[in-house]
Amino acid sequence: METSSLFSAYAQLPEARYPHPAQRAAFWKSLSERLAAVPGVETIGVADSFPPQGRAQGRVFSSIHVEGRPRHEGRPTGGMVVVREVSASYFSMLGIWARKGRLFAEGEKQAIVLSERMAARMFPGETALGRRIVLSGEATLEVTGIVGDVRNGGLATSSDPEIYLLSNRERPRQYVLLRADTRAMPFVRAAFGELDPRLTVQFETLDDRVKNMRARPRFQSMLLGGFAVAGLLLAAIGLYGVVSLLAAQRTGEIGIRMALGATAGNIRAMMLRQAGWWTAAGFAIGLCGAAACTRLIEGLLYGVKATAPLPLAGAVVSLTLAALTAAWLPARRASRVAPVEALREL
């Protein structure tokens, strides 16, 4: 989705002042005309919602009927399908392009556009273009185009099945989308005020919208990273203490080995080898626990799968280096013990 120079203005018309659909349609039409006359405004579009995390409508999959097929009555709902009512300019403004067929033309009433995931679900192995669909007993609509999937439920979730309808602009709430120069925004605000001074409008840039959505996952990643570093340090300190204690307990043994010809390198290798066995056993237990626990936090890690090999390999390498470093220091100190001093410990 392209967010540069793209602004949104969300407004909800009070039903007390705009009780009839014709009044609401007239308001949105007048607003579009005023905005089109503002210098610096390149493109205008409207939608009842837009990704990511817009206030989207939803329908159960079983309520969508394909003409010429049996209805889904009495069957499971099949989950939810996102429904967006958008203007013809919506797709080009957000950089959502047709993969097959064509998009809406202005004034077109009987057309419907599907996302790739929705088309694959409704018409597996078939051509969706030209097929006719009925939405919950409404008018029959013809599939004119298929567009790419969009992360309409947020940055960290997969794309939902989605259908697009051409907006009739009669809904009380709408997002007005503008691709415009920043300097034009005061005049855009004034256009809303001229039509209805009491109307509350929420302005937002799409860049800010995406940044705000990334803030929480970024904080969660930093928090998890902090816990991971703390855990790594605790593991290294624990291993250092264990190897140090082992070296102290085996001082006499080390003296005998060195008296019999063992070199300092042999002593270090022995200590590191034993620490390596402990570390390997810890890895075996830890990987089993990680396979179970990472699925619980997978939703907090944007774009990372619970069983992704690269993060797991990185964790193994990091822990191995920490373990070897923690074991090296006491092993080095043990290898420097004089044999005579070590034998006195017996």
Rosetta blueprint (number, residue, H / E / L):
1 M L
2 E L
3 T L
4 S L
5 S L
6 L E
7 F E
8 S E
9 A E
10 Y E
11 A E
12 Q E
13 L L
14 P L
15 E L
16 A L
17 R L
18 Y L
19 P L
20 H L
21 P H
22 A H
23 Q H
24 R H
25 A H
26 A H
27 F H
28 W H
29 K H
30 S H
31 L H
32 S H
33 E H
34 R H
35 L H
36 A H
37 A L
38 V L
39 P L
40 G L
41 V E
42 E E
43 T E
44 I E
45 G E
46 V E
47 A E
48 D L
49 S L
50 F L
51 P L
52 P L
53 Q L
54 G L
55 R L
56 A L
57 Q E
58 G E
59 R E
60 V E
61 F H
62 S H
63 S H
64 I E
65 H E
66 V E
67 E L
68 G L
69 R L
70 P L
71 R L
72 H L
73 E L
74 G L
75 R L
76 P L
77 T L
78 G L
79 G L
80 M E
81 V E
82 V E
83 V E
84 R E
85 E E
86 V E
87 S L
88 A L
89 S L
90 Y H
91 F H
92 S H
93 M H
94 L H
95 G L
96 I L
97 W L
98 A E
99 R E
100 K E
101 G E
102 R L
103 L L
104 F L
105 A L
106 E L
107 G L
108 E L
109 K L
110 Q L
111 A E
112 I E
113 V E
114 L E
115 S E
116 E H
117 R H
118 M H
119 A H
120 A H
121 R H
122 M H
123 F L
124 P L
125 G L
126 E L
127 T L
128 A L
129 L L
130 G L
131 R L
132 R E
133 I E
134 V E
135 L E
136 S L
137 G L
138 E L
139 A L
140 T E
141 L E
142 E E
143 V E
144 T E
145 G E
146 I E
147 V E
148 G L
149 D L
150 V L
151 R L
152 N L
153 G L
154 G L
155 L L
156 A L
157 T L
158 S L
159 S L
160 D L
161 P L
162 E E
163 I E
164 Y E
165 L E
166 L E
167 S L
168 N L
169 R L
170 E L
171 R L
172 P L
173 R E
174 Q E
175 Y E
176 V E
177 L E
178 L E
179 R E
180 A E
181 D L
182 T H
183 R H
184 A H
185 M H
186 P H
187 F H
188 V H
189 R H
190 A H
191 A H
192 F H
193 G H
194 E H
195 L H
196 D L
197 P L
198 R L
199 L L
200 T L
201 V E
202 Q E
203 F E
204 E E
205 T E
206 L H
207 D H
208 D H
209 R H
210 V H
211 K H
212 N H
213 M H
214 R H
215 A H
216 R H
217 P H
218 R H
219 F H
220 Q H
221 S H
222 M H
223 L H
224 L H
225 G H
226 G H
227 F H
228 A H
229 V H
230 A H
231 G H
232 L H
233 L H
234 L H
235 A H
236 A H
237 I H
238 G H
239 L H
240 Y H
241 G H
242 V H
243 V H
244 S H
245 L H
246 L H
247 A H
248 A H
249 Q H
250 R L
251 T H
252 G H
253 E H
254 I H
255 G H
256 I H
257 R H
258 M H
259 A H
260 L L
261 G L
262 A L
263 T L
264 A H
265 G H
266 N H
267 I H
268 R H
269 A H
270 M H
271 M H
272 L H
273 R H
274 Q H
275 A H
276 G H
277 W H
278 W H
279 T H
280 A H
281 A H
282 G H
283 F H
284 A H
285 I H
286 G H
287 L H
288 C H
289 G H
290 A H
291 A H
292 A H
293 C H
294 T H
295 R H
296 L H
297 I H
298 E H
299 G H
300 L H
301 L L
302 Y L
303 G L
304 V L
305 K L
306 A L
307 T L
308 A L
309 P H
310 L H
311 P H
312 L H
313 A H
314 G H
315 A H
316 V H
317 V H
318 S H
319 L H
320 T H
321 L H
322 A H
323 A H
324 L H
325 T H
326 A H
327 A H
328 W H
329 L H
330 P H
331 A H
332 R H
333 R H
334 A H
335 S H
336 R L
337 V L
338 A L
339 P H
340 V H
341 E H
342 A H
343 L H
344 R L
345 E L
346 L L
